[in-house]
């Protein structure tokens, strides 16, 4: 019984690339596309030939890519992705249901301004070998469902964010560290079912409006801990957190935080 030829496609930005890759993937008995690399200056990838059912792209490397479009890798079995450190946007459901995704790089994206709804829903599994700490210094909004049930997520720092959407991190069971800034709103179920003992830090004076069930732990005996900068807001914070299955701890300074973001 013959085995399909494992194929690396180099030069995704070439004008005939989509047709060539689509043709190879239809010949499943003869070819298996295991990696796609692009060093040819491609800066954008939108929905085309990765998001169709059954797409097999083990590794994707595009160090010049600064924009990843809507549904770009929707439902594929991609396992490793590398885009540009200068990336500015990742679109709606770009990596939706990429359960095999074990390695996404870079995890620090200082220029990222847009992270679409559901971008990393159901990425990774309980058996995924590694978890990621993301740093988004410029991002202004954490959209709804953005990391819902994302097992690849370990921590996130996004101190420029002003709002966190509904179910943004719901059931992200490996999420243990969150660092935010002056947030005004935290949507319903935004942090529901995250890791027991997880720490959410607000590093600037604020008092967000919390939606229903905004914060809770997957472990009822090990509540999420919420730290806020500025003791003057402690009573308001206690009242805001009270309906949630979380523990508020007042801080007078950053020095009171239980460790640094890692």
Secondary structure, DSSP 8 states (H G I E B T S, - for coil): ----EEEEEE-TTSTTHHHHHHHHHH-TTTEEEEEEE--S---EE-SSSSSSTT---SEEE-TT--EE-TTTTTT----EEE--TT--EE-TTTTTT-TT--EEE-SB-TT--EE-TTTTTT-S-TT-S--EEEE-SS--EE-TTTTTT-TTEEEEEETT--EE-TTSSTT-TT--EEEE-S--EE-TTTEEEE-TT-EEEE-SS---EE-TT-EEESSTTS-EEEEEE-GGGHHHHHHHHHTSSEEEEEESSGGGSSS---
